């Protein structure tokens, strides 16, 4: 079967490359039909062999099909730009900073900053990956800066340290007064509100990740406590958590969920329920808590995620640690919240501590 017929028979939309003119030799079938994580092949039919192989390996480091397709599209745009400038790239060592600078200038002229970031970040990530893998002598994109993106003022607006400290203080008071959470619904609700909000504001997880937590995902078996998350794209992520949060979760599990199976949901609307919290419920919970504490700006569970990133950044935690905690595959995503790097080794999540008792100071 010819390569062309193979592509026509596959119905799941190959991404057609445009890197080599029709009259030039195409890469062989091995390069043309590289599989990315078992998903439908990305079409590398017209790519130079070395570029095709390296791009496939780079894209294979991602799980999300959307990310793979988007990154493949933006990489093609970069190499097509080089070809149109009569500087076609056939080997990685032929890529120089001048190529990236020129491409960035074109993007800046034609696009707003957020679009420039979206198009340029995959190229910079690829160049960084190539250097880390030892394919190139240096990362030629290391000094290229992404344009500043205005902070989004919608539902992902972060809480200030004073705001989140005040919320946690209020929730903790109600939690400490709730002495019988097994038998009294309002007492259980006080526990749930405090523990769920504490988890969101210390780990910075997505709403779906929190709702999907199972009892067994709270892990105390190692030297340091952690949560096992299934993050965006289907990957597994196991961030360390602070001792403070671990003790709180341990008390919750022992008191309210010890009779359930490890596979049952961690957070539910009642002590013996096997139905996990819904994202809609979690959104209403966070919004209600914010309103009760006099916060009028738009707040959602994702606001807690933005708050964690901002808080850690202000306290000097390296960008790479924050990226790892939040489970971002691309550092560009983390940079939407913060733009500073440093060098530290201790797990970022174990440093999340909010001051309490700020009211009335």
C-alpha contacts under 8 A as a table, 3 or more apart, distances in Angstrom:
res1	aa1	res2	aa2	distance
1	X	5	X	6.52
1	X	6	X	6.60
2	X	5	X	5.29
2	X	6	X	6.19
3	X	6	X	5.02
3	X	7	X	6.31
3	X	29	X	6.88
3	X	32	X	7.96
3	X	45	X	7.99
4	X	7	X	5.27
4	X	8	X	6.33
5	X	8	X	5.03
5	X	9	X	6.14
6	X	9	X	5.26
6	X	10	X	6.43
7	X	10	X	5.31
7	X	14	X	7.18
8	X	11	X	7.22
10	X	13	X	7.28
10	X	14	X	7.74
12	X	40	X	6.62
14	X	40	X	7.32
14	X	41	X	6.46
14	X	42	X	5.52
14	X	43	X	5.40
15	X	42	X	5.53
15	X	43	X	5.25
15	X	69	X	7.50
15	X	72	X	7.87
15	X	73	X	7.67
16	X	42	X	7.72
16	X	43	X	5.34
16	X	44	X	7.22
16	X	45	X	7.67
17	X	43	X	6.27
17	X	44	X	5.90
17	X	45	X	6.67
17	X	46	X	5.64
17	X	47	X	6.52
17	X	76	X	6.75
18	X	21	X	7.50
18	X	46	X	6.08
18	X	47	X	7.24
18	X	76	X	7.22
18	X	80	X	6.80
19	X	46	X	5.74
19	X	47	X	5.22
19	X	48	X	7.33
19	X	76	X	7.10
19	X	79	X	6.60
19	X	80	X	5.73
19	X	83	X	7.27
20	X	24	X	6.43
20	X	26	X	7.34
20	X	46	X	5.23
20	X	47	X	5.99
20	X	48	X	7.00
21	X	24	X	5.60
21	X	46	X	7.77
22	X	25	X	7.87
26	X	45	X	6.21
26	X	46	X	5.22
26	X	47	X	6.82
26	X	48	X	6.96
26	X	49	X	7.88
27	X	30	X	7.91
27	X	31	X	5.87
27	X	32	X	6.19
27	X	44	X	7.78
27	X	45	X	6.16
27	X	46	X	6.55
27	X	47	X	6.44
27	X	48	X	5.97
27	X	49	X	5.02
28	X	31	X	5.49
28	X	32	X	6.01
28	X	45	X	7.66
28	X	49	X	7.55
29	X	32	X	4.75
29	X	33	X	5.87
29	X	45	X	7.65
30	X	33	X	5.74
30	X	34	X	6.39
31	X	34	X	5.58
31	X	44	X	6.50
31	X	45	X	7.25
31	X	49	X	6.19
31	X	52	X	6.23
31	X	53	X	6.12
32	X	43	X	5.99
32	X	44	X	4.42
32	X	45	X	4.25
32	X	46	X	7.56
32	X	47	X	7.80
32	X	52	X	7.58
33	X	41	X	5.80
33	X	42	X	6.95
33	X	43	X	6.32
33	X	44	X	6.62
33	X	45	X	7.36
34	X	41	X	5.98
34	X	42	X	6.77
34	X	43	X	7.74
34	X	44	X	7.39
34	X	53	X	7.60
34	X	56	X	6.60
35	X	38	X	5.70
35	X	39	X	6.57
35	X	40	X	6.80
35	X	41	X	4.88
35	X	42	X	6.92
35	X	56	X	7.62
36	X	39	X	5.66
36	X	40	X	7.32
36	X	41	X	6.36
36	X	42	X	7.12
36	X	56	X	6.55
36	X	57	X	7.76
36	X	59	X	6.72
36	X	60	X	4.88
37	X	60	X	5.68
37	X	63	X	7.07
38	X	41	X	7.91
39	X	65	X	7.68
42	X	56	X	7.98
44	X	47	X	5.22
44	X	52	X	5.78
47	X	51	X	6.58
47	X	52	X	5.38
48	X	51	X	5.44
48	X	52	X	5.92
48	X	90	X	5.40
48	X	91	X	7.82
49	X	52	X	5.10
49	X	53	X	6.19
49	X	90	X	7.70
50	X	53	X	5.27
50	X	54	X	6.19
50	X	90	X	6.88
50	X	91	X	6.01
50	X	92	X	7.65
51	X	54	X	5.25
51	X	55	X	5.92
51	X	90	X	6.36
51	X	91	X	6.17
51	X	92	X	6.81
52	X	55	X	5.31
52	X	56	X	6.11
53	X	56	X	5.15
53	X	57	X	6.31
54	X	57	X	5.10
54	X	58	X	6.17
54	X	130	X	7.79
55	X	58	X	4.98
55	X	59	X	6.03
55	X	72	X	7.90
55	X	126	X	7.66
56	X	59	X	5.12
56	X	60	X	5.88
57	X	60	X	4.94
57	X	61	X	6.66
58	X	61	X	5.49
58	X	62	X	7.68
58	X	126	X	6.58
58	X	129	X	6.97
58	X	130	X	7.96
59	X	62	X	5.66
59	X	68	X	5.68
59	X	71	X	7.43
59	X	72	X	7.33
60	X	63	X	7.31
60	X	68	X	7.83
62	X	67	X	7.13
62	X	68	X	6.52
62	X	329	X	7.35
63	X	67	X	7.61
63	X	68	X	7.44
63	X	233	X	5.28
63	X	234	X	6.83
63	X	235	X	6.90
64	X	67	X	5.21
64	X	68	X	6.32
64	X	232	X	7.46
64	X	233	X	4.26
64	X	234	X	7.34
65	X	68	X	5.03
65	X	69	X	6.12
65	X	233	X	7.71
66	X	69	X	5.21
66	X	70	X	6.02
67	X	70	X	5.16
67	X	71	X	5.89
68	X	71	X	5.28
68	X	72	X	5.98
69	X	72	X	5.12
69	X	73	X	6.17
70	X	73	X	5.13
70	X	74	X	6.30
71	X	74	X	5.15
71	X	75	X	6.05
71	X	122	X	5.56
72	X	75	X	5.17
72	X	76	X	6.15
73	X	76	X	5.19
73	X	77	X	6.30
74	X	77	X	4.97
74	X	78	X	6.38
74	X	119	X	5.63
74	X	120	X	7.53
74	X	122	X	6.66
74	X	123	X	7.18
75	X	78	X	5.17
75	X	79	X	6.41
75	X	122	X	6.81
75	X	123	X	5.91
76	X	79	X	5.26
76	X	80	X	5.90
77	X	80	X	5.07
77	X	81	X	6.04
78	X	81	X	5.10
78	X	82	X	6.46
78	X	103	X	6.91
78	X	123	X	7.33
79	X	82	X	5.03
79	X	83	X	6.26
79	X	88	X	7.13
79	X	89	X	6.73
80	X	83	X	4.98
80	X	84	X	6.16
80	X	88	X	7.79
81	X	84	X	5.19
81	X	85	X	6.35
81	X	103	X	7.12
82	X	85	X	5.15
82	X	86	X	6.59
82	X	87	X	5.10
82	X	88	X	5.34
82	X	89	X	6.91
82	X	99	X	6.89
83	X	86	X	5.11
83	X	87	X	5.18
83	X	88	X	4.05
83	X	89	X	7.09
84	X	87	X	7.22
84	X	88	X	7.60
85	X	88	X	7.65
89	X	92	X	7.30
89	X	94	X	6.13
89	X	95	X	6.78
90	X	94	X	7.25
91	X	94	X	5.52
91	X	95	X	7.55
92	X	95	X	5.63
92	X	135	X	7.42
92	X	136	X	6.84
93	X	96	X	7.76
93	X	136	X	6.15
95	X	99	X	6.64
95	X	140	X	7.62
96	X	99	X	5.56
96	X	100	X	7.08
96	X	140	X	6.06
97	X	100	X	5.18
97	X	101	X	6.08
97	X	140	X	5.24
97	X	141	X	6.29
98	X	101	X	5.06
98	X	102	X	6.04
99	X	102	X	5.34
99	X	103	X	6.23
100	X	103	X	5.06
100	X	104	X	6.08
100	X	141	X	6.97
100	X	144	X	7.86
101	X	104	X	5.11
101	X	105	X	6.24
101	X	144	X	7.39
102	X	105	X	5.12
102	X	106	X	6.39
103	X	106	X	5.19
103	X	107	X	6.33
104	X	107	X	5.06
104	X	108	X	6.11
104	X	116	X	7.54
104	X	120	X	6.97
105	X	108	X	5.16
105	X	109	X	6.33
106	X	109	X	5.33
106	X	110	X	6.44
107	X	110	X	5.27
107	X	111	X	5.67
107	X	116	X	5.67
107	X	119	X	7.97
108	X	111	X	5.47
108	X	112	X	6.87
108	X	113	X	7.02
108	X	116	X	6.22
111	X	115	X	5.89
111	X	116	X	6.04
112	X	115	X	5.50
112	X	116	X	6.33
113	X	116	X	5.00
113	X	117	X	6.22
113	X	147	X	5.74
113	X	148	X	6.74
113	X	149	X	5.91
114	X	117	X	5.16
114	X	118	X	6.31
114	X	147	X	7.86
114	X	149	X	5.79
115	X	118	X	4.97
115	X	119	X	6.18
116	X	119	X	5.25
116	X	120	X	5.84
116	X	146	X	7.69
116	X	147	X	7.38
117	X	120	X	5.23
117	X	121	X	5.52
117	X	146	X	5.91
117	X	147	X	6.73
117	X	332	X	7.65
118	X	121	X	5.72
118	X	122	X	7.32
119	X	122	X	6.47
119	X	123	X	7.52
120	X	123	X	5.35
120	X	124	X	6.40
120	X	146	X	7.59
121	X	124	X	5.10
121	X	125	X	6.01
121	X	146	X	7.55
121	X	332	X	6.31
122	X	125	X	4.96
122	X	126	X	6.06
123	X	126	X	5.10
123	X	127	X	6.30
124	X	127	X	5.12
124	X	128	X	6.14
124	X	141	X	5.59
124	X	142	X	7.54
124	X	144	X	7.98
125	X	128	X	5.09
125	X	129	X	6.03
125	X	330	X	7.55
126	X	129	X	5.01
126	X	130	X	6.06
127	X	130	X	5.05
127	X	131	X	6.36
127	X	139	X	5.89
127	X	140	X	6.85
127	X	141	X	6.24
128	X	131	X	5.25
128	X	132	X	6.21
128	X	139	X	5.52
128	X	141	X	7.15
128	X	142	X	7.26
129	X	132	X	5.04
129	X	133	X	6.11
130	X	133	X	5.21
130	X	134	X	6.39
130	X	135	X	5.25
130	X	136	X	6.10
130	X	139	X	7.58
131	X	134	X	5.07
131	X	135	X	5.68
131	X	136	X	4.94
131	X	137	X	6.55
131	X	138	X	5.74
131	X	139	X	5.36
132	X	135	X	7.61
133	X	136	X	7.94
134	X	137	X	7.00
136	X	139	X	7.12
139	X	142	X	5.43
140	X	143	X	7.40
141	X	144	X	5.26
149	X	336	X	7.11
151	X	336	X	7.33
151	X	337	X	7.49
152	X	156	X	7.11
152	X	157	X	6.84
153	X	156	X	7.01
153	X	157	X	5.52
154	X	157	X	5.85
154	X	298	X	6.47
155	X	298	X	5.23
155	X	299	X	5.46
155	X	300	X	5.74
155	X	302	X	7.39
155	X	303	X	6.77
156	X	298	X	7.80
156	X	299	X	6.73
156	X	300	X	6.53
156	X	302	X	5.42
156	X	303	X	4.48
156	X	306	X	6.51
157	X	297	X	7.96
157	X	298	X	6.98
157	X	299	X	6.57
157	X	303	X	5.41
157	X	306	X	6.93
158	X	299	X	7.79
158	X	303	X	4.88
158	X	304	X	6.59
158	X	305	X	7.81
158	X	306	X	5.15
158	X	307	X	4.61
158	X	310	X	7.51
159	X	163	X	5.94
159	X	164	X	6.07
159	X	303	X	6.79
159	X	304	X	7.17
159	X	306	X	7.98
159	X	307	X	5.57
160	X	163	X	5.09
160	X	164	X	6.25
160	X	307	X	7.26
161	X	164	X	5.32
161	X	165	X	5.81
161	X	311	X	7.24
161	X	354	X	6.56
161	X	355	X	7.37
162	X	165	X	5.10
162	X	166	X	6.03
162	X	355	X	7.52
162	X	358	X	6.37
163	X	166	X	5.20
163	X	167	X	6.27
163	X	295	X	7.80
164	X	167	X	5.01
164	X	168	X	6.16
164	X	354	X	7.32
165	X	168	X	5.26
165	X	169	X	6.15
165	X	354	X	5.50
165	X	355	X	5.41
165	X	356	X	4.91
165	X	357	X	7.22
165	X	358	X	6.86
166	X	169	X	5.11
166	X	170	X	6.24
166	X	293	X	7.61
166	X	356	X	6.34
166	X	357	X	6.71
166	X	358	X	6.37
166	X	359	X	6.49
167	X	170	X	5.22
167	X	171	X	6.15
167	X	289	X	7.48
167	X	290	X	7.43
167	X	293	X	6.37
168	X	171	X	5.12
168	X	172	X	5.90
168	X	194	X	7.06
168	X	197	X	7.79
168	X	198	X	7.12
168	X	356	X	7.20
169	X	172	X	5.16
169	X	173	X	6.33
169	X	356	X	5.69
169	X	357	X	6.46
170	X	173	X	5.33
170	X	174	X	6.69
171	X	174	X	5.32
171	X	175	X	6.17
171	X	190	X	7.22
171	X	193	X	7.00
171	X	194	X	5.10
172	X	175	X	4.86
172	X	176	X	6.08
172	X	194	X	6.07
173	X	176	X	5.27
173	X	177	X	6.41
174	X	177	X	5.21
174	X	178	X	6.33
174	X	190	X	5.89
174	X	191	X	7.94
175	X	178	X	5.20
175	X	187	X	7.42
175	X	190	X	5.11
175	X	191	X	5.14
175	X	194	X	6.50
176	X	179	X	7.08
178	X	181	X	6.36
178	X	186	X	7.87
178	X	187	X	4.55
178	X	188	X	7.37
178	X	190	X	6.62
178	X	191	X	7.26
179	X	187	X	6.87
180	X	183	X	5.91
180	X	184	X	5.97
180	X	187	X	6.07
180	X	188	X	7.49
181	X	184	X	5.39
181	X	185	X	6.67
181	X	186	X	7.54
181	X	187	X	4.55
181	X	188	X	4.04
181	X	189	X	7.71
181	X	191	X	7.16
181	X	256	X	7.69
182	X	185	X	7.69
182	X	187	X	7.91
182	X	188	X	6.55
182	X	255	X	7.90
182	X	256	X	6.53
182	X	271	X	6.38
183	X	188	X	7.90
184	X	187	X	5.31
184	X	188	X	6.34
185	X	188	X	5.07
185	X	189	X	6.05
185	X	270	X	7.65
186	X	189	X	4.95
186	X	190	X	6.23
187	X	190	X	5.10
187	X	191	X	6.47
188	X	191	X	5.12
188	X	192	X	6.13
188	X	270	X	7.21
188	X	271	X	7.59
189	X	192	X	4.98
189	X	193	X	6.01
189	X	269	X	7.76
190	X	193	X	5.29
190	X	194	X	6.30
191	X	194	X	5.41
191	X	195	X	6.03
191	X	252	X	7.86
192	X	195	X	5.30
192	X	196	X	5.74
192	X	267	X	7.61
193	X	196	X	5.44
193	X	197	X	5.98
193	X	285	X	7.53
194	X	197	X	5.36
194	X	198	X	5.95
195	X	198	X	5.01
195	X	199	X	6.10
195	X	248	X	7.03
195	X	249	X	7.12
195	X	252	X	7.96
196	X	199	X	5.14
196	X	200	X	6.28
196	X	267	X	7.76
197	X	200	X	5.10
197	X	201	X	6.06
197	X	286	X	7.41
198	X	201	X	5.18
198	X	202	X	5.99
198	X	245	X	7.22
199	X	202	X	5.33
199	X	203	X	5.85
199	X	204	X	7.66
199	X	245	X	6.98
200	X	203	X	5.65
200	X	204	X	5.27
200	X	205	X	5.96
200	X	206	X	7.95
200	X	210	X	7.62
200	X	301	X	7.27
200	X	304	X	5.92
200	X	305	X	7.04
201	X	204	X	5.67
201	X	304	X	5.04
201	X	305	X	6.82
201	X	307	X	7.15
201	X	308	X	6.23
202	X	241	X	7.65
202	X	242	X	7.91
202	X	245	X	7.62
202	X	308	X	6.57
202	X	349	X	6.68
202	X	352	X	5.75
202	X	353	X	7.59
203	X	239	X	7.78
203	X	241	X	6.84
203	X	305	X	7.68
203	X	308	X	7.24
203	X	325	X	7.33
203	X	326	X	7.64
203	X	349	X	6.07
204	X	302	X	7.97
204	X	304	X	5.98
204	X	305	X	3.98
204	X	306	X	7.34
204	X	307	X	7.69
204	X	308	X	5.57
204	X	309	X	7.58
204	X	325	X	7.74
204	X	326	X	6.22
205	X	209	X	6.14
205	X	210	X	6.51
205	X	305	X	6.11
205	X	326	X	6.51
206	X	209	X	5.17
206	X	210	X	6.46
206	X	301	X	7.22
206	X	302	X	6.32
206	X	305	X	6.95
207	X	210	X	5.31
207	X	211	X	6.23
207	X	279	X	6.11
207	X	282	X	7.21
207	X	301	X	5.99
207	X	302	X	6.96
208	X	211	X	5.15
208	X	212	X	6.02
208	X	279	X	6.47
209	X	212	X	5.15
209	X	213	X	6.38
209	X	229	X	6.18
209	X	230	X	6.36
209	X	231	X	6.27
210	X	213	X	5.36
211	X	265	X	7.91
211	X	267	X	7.03
211	X	276	X	6.08
211	X	277	X	5.39
211	X	278	X	6.31
211	X	279	X	6.75
212	X	230	X	7.84
212	X	265	X	6.99
212	X	276	X	7.06
213	X	217	X	6.17
213	X	228	X	7.81
213	X	229	X	6.88
213	X	265	X	5.93
213	X	266	X	5.58
213	X	267	X	7.33
214	X	217	X	5.23
214	X	218	X	7.49
214	X	262	X	6.77
214	X	263	X	5.69
214	X	264	X	5.49
214	X	265	X	4.18
214	X	266	X	4.60
214	X	267	X	7.81
215	X	218	X	5.92
215	X	253	X	7.58
215	X	257	X	7.84
215	X	261	X	7.56
215	X	262	X	4.98
215	X	263	X	6.27
215	X	264	X	6.01
215	X	265	X	5.81
215	X	266	X	4.47
216	X	219	X	6.73
216	X	262	X	4.68
216	X	263	X	6.25
217	X	227	X	5.49
217	X	228	X	4.76
217	X	229	X	7.13
218	X	225	X	7.79
218	X	226	X	6.39
218	X	227	X	4.89
218	X	228	X	6.66
218	X	249	X	7.91
219	X	222	X	7.43
219	X	225	X	5.85
219	X	226	X	5.37
219	X	227	X	5.93
219	X	228	X	7.35
220	X	223	X	7.64
220	X	224	X	6.92
220	X	225	X	4.85
220	X	226	X	6.83
221	X	224	X	7.93
221	X	225	X	7.40
222	X	225	X	6.55
224	X	240	X	6.75
224	X	241	X	7.78
225	X	240	X	5.80
225	X	241	X	5.80
225	X	242	X	7.35
225	X	243	X	7.16
225	X	246	X	6.35
226	X	238	X	6.17
226	X	239	X	5.56
226	X	240	X	4.12
226	X	241	X	5.16
226	X	246	X	7.87
227	X	238	X	5.37
227	X	239	X	5.90
227	X	240	X	6.62
227	X	241	X	7.08
228	X	236	X	7.04
228	X	237	X	5.88
228	X	238	X	4.36
228	X	239	X	7.07
229	X	236	X	5.74
229	X	237	X	5.03
229	X	238	X	5.90
230	X	234	X	5.96
230	X	235	X	5.76
230	X	236	X	4.67
230	X	237	X	6.17
231	X	234	X	5.70
231	X	235	X	5.49
231	X	236	X	6.05
231	X	237	X	6.45
231	X	327	X	7.00
232	X	235	X	6.73
237	X	327	X	6.69
239	X	324	X	7.88
239	X	325	X	5.81
239	X	349	X	7.18
240	X	347	X	6.55
240	X	349	X	6.10
240	X	350	X	6.68
241	X	245	X	6.62
241	X	246	X	6.59
241	X	349	X	5.38
241	X	350	X	5.31
242	X	245	X	5.36
242	X	246	X	6.17
242	X	349	X	6.36
242	X	350	X	4.15
242	X	351	X	7.06
242	X	352	X	7.33
243	X	246	X	4.89
243	X	247	X	6.03
243	X	350	X	7.39
244	X	247	X	5.39
244	X	248	X	6.42
245	X	248	X	5.03
245	X	249	X	6.16
246	X	249	X	5.16
246	X	250	X	5.99
247	X	250	X	5.04
247	X	251	X	6.20
248	X	251	X	5.30
248	X	252	X	6.30
249	X	252	X	4.95
249	X	253	X	6.12
250	X	253	X	5.20
250	X	254	X	6.05
251	X	254	X	5.25
251	X	255	X	5.88
252	X	255	X	5.31
252	X	256	X	5.70
252	X	257	X	7.10
253	X	256	X	5.41
253	X	257	X	4.65
253	X	258	X	5.73
253	X	266	X	7.80
254	X	257	X	6.08
254	X	258	X	5.03
255	X	258	X	6.63
256	X	259	X	7.86
256	X	271	X	5.37
256	X	272	X	7.72
257	X	260	X	5.51
257	X	266	X	7.55
257	X	271	X	6.32
257	X	272	X	7.02
258	X	261	X	7.90
259	X	272	X	7.94
260	X	264	X	6.46
260	X	272	X	7.15
261	X	264	X	5.38
264	X	274	X	5.86
265	X	268	X	6.70
265	X	274	X	6.15
265	X	275	X	6.74
265	X	276	X	5.33
266	X	276	X	7.43
267	X	276	X	6.02
267	X	277	X	6.28
268	X	271	X	6.98
268	X	273	X	6.03
268	X	274	X	6.99
268	X	275	X	6.11
268	X	276	X	4.99
268	X	277	X	5.32
269	X	273	X	6.82
269	X	275	X	7.85
269	X	276	X	7.68
269	X	277	X	6.75
270	X	273	X	5.38
273	X	276	X	7.94
277	X	281	X	6.54
277	X	282	X	6.89
278	X	281	X	5.21
278	X	282	X	6.30
279	X	282	X	5.02
279	X	283	X	6.11
280	X	283	X	5.11
280	X	284	X	6.27
281	X	284	X	5.13
281	X	285	X	6.04
282	X	285	X	4.96
282	X	286	X	6.24
282	X	301	X	7.07
283	X	286	X	5.36
283	X	287	X	6.17
283	X	300	X	5.73
283	X	301	X	5.90
284	X	287	X	5.13
284	X	288	X	5.94
285	X	288	X	5.22
285	X	289	X	6.16
286	X	289	X	5.18
286	X	290	X	6.20
286	X	299	X	7.19
286	X	300	X	6.06
286	X	301	X	6.11
287	X	290	X	5.16
287	X	291	X	6.27
287	X	298	X	7.91
287	X	299	X	5.82
287	X	300	X	6.12
288	X	291	X	5.14
288	X	292	X	6.13
289	X	292	X	5.14
289	X	293	X	6.44
290	X	293	X	5.24
290	X	294	X	6.55
290	X	295	X	5.20
290	X	296	X	7.48
290	X	299	X	7.05
291	X	294	X	5.11
291	X	295	X	5.18
291	X	296	X	6.27
292	X	295	X	7.46
299	X	302	X	7.86
299	X	303	X	5.81
300	X	303	X	5.19
300	X	304	X	7.43
301	X	304	X	5.57
301	X	305	X	7.14
302	X	305	X	4.98
302	X	306	X	6.42
303	X	306	X	5.04
303	X	307	X	6.01
304	X	307	X	4.83
304	X	308	X	6.21
305	X	308	X	5.29
305	X	309	X	6.52
305	X	326	X	7.77
306	X	309	X	5.22
306	X	310	X	6.15
306	X	337	X	6.53
307	X	310	X	5.11
307	X	311	X	5.89
308	X	311	X	5.15
308	X	312	X	6.09
308	X	352	X	7.37
309	X	312	X	5.39
309	X	313	X	6.09
309	X	322	X	6.39
309	X	334	X	7.85
309	X	337	X	6.48
309	X	338	X	7.05
310	X	313	X	5.09
310	X	314	X	6.17
310	X	337	X	6.55
310	X	338	X	6.48
311	X	314	X	5.26
311	X	315	X	6.39
311	X	352	X	7.65
312	X	315	X	5.08
312	X	316	X	6.49
312	X	317	X	5.39
312	X	322	X	7.23
312	X	348	X	7.39
312	X	351	X	7.64
312	X	352	X	6.84
313	X	316	X	5.25
313	X	317	X	5.36
313	X	318	X	7.18
313	X	319	X	7.34
313	X	322	X	7.86
313	X	338	X	6.58
313	X	340	X	6.97
314	X	317	X	7.55
316	X	341	X	7.98
316	X	342	X	6.97
317	X	321	X	6.85
317	X	322	X	7.07
317	X	341	X	7.41
317	X	342	X	6.54
317	X	343	X	7.75
317	X	344	X	6.99
317	X	348	X	6.79
318	X	321	X	5.42
318	X	322	X	6.56
318	X	340	X	6.97
318	X	341	X	4.52
318	X	342	X	4.21
318	X	343	X	5.67
318	X	344	X	6.40
319	X	322	X	5.13
319	X	323	X	6.07
319	X	334	X	7.53
319	X	335	X	7.99
319	X	338	X	7.70
319	X	339	X	7.36
319	X	340	X	6.02
319	X	341	X	4.65
319	X	342	X	6.82
320	X	323	X	4.99
320	X	324	X	6.16
320	X	331	X	7.54
320	X	341	X	7.18
321	X	324	X	5.03
321	X	325	X	6.17
321	X	344	X	7.98
321	X	345	X	7.88
321	X	347	X	6.93
321	X	348	X	5.67
322	X	325	X	5.08
322	X	326	X	6.18
322	X	334	X	7.41
322	X	348	X	6.26
323	X	326	X	5.34
323	X	327	X	6.04
323	X	328	X	5.34
323	X	329	X	7.73
323	X	330	X	7.94
323	X	331	X	6.29
323	X	334	X	5.70
324	X	327	X	5.08
324	X	328	X	6.48
325	X	328	X	7.96
325	X	347	X	7.94
325	X	348	X	6.53
325	X	349	X	6.46
328	X	331	X	6.59
328	X	333	X	6.50
328	X	334	X	6.66
329	X	333	X	7.97
330	X	333	X	5.71
330	X	334	X	7.30
331	X	334	X	5.12
331	X	335	X	6.18
332	X	335	X	4.94
332	X	336	X	6.58
333	X	336	X	5.39
333	X	337	X	7.64
334	X	337	X	5.65
334	X	338	X	6.49
335	X	338	X	4.77
335	X	339	X	5.15
336	X	339	X	7.63
346	X	350	X	7.78
347	X	350	X	5.74
347	X	351	X	7.34
348	X	351	X	5.50
348	X	352	X	7.18
349	X	352	X	5.52
355	X	358	X	6.91
357	X	360	X	7.89
357	X	361	X	7.82
358	X	361	X	5.64
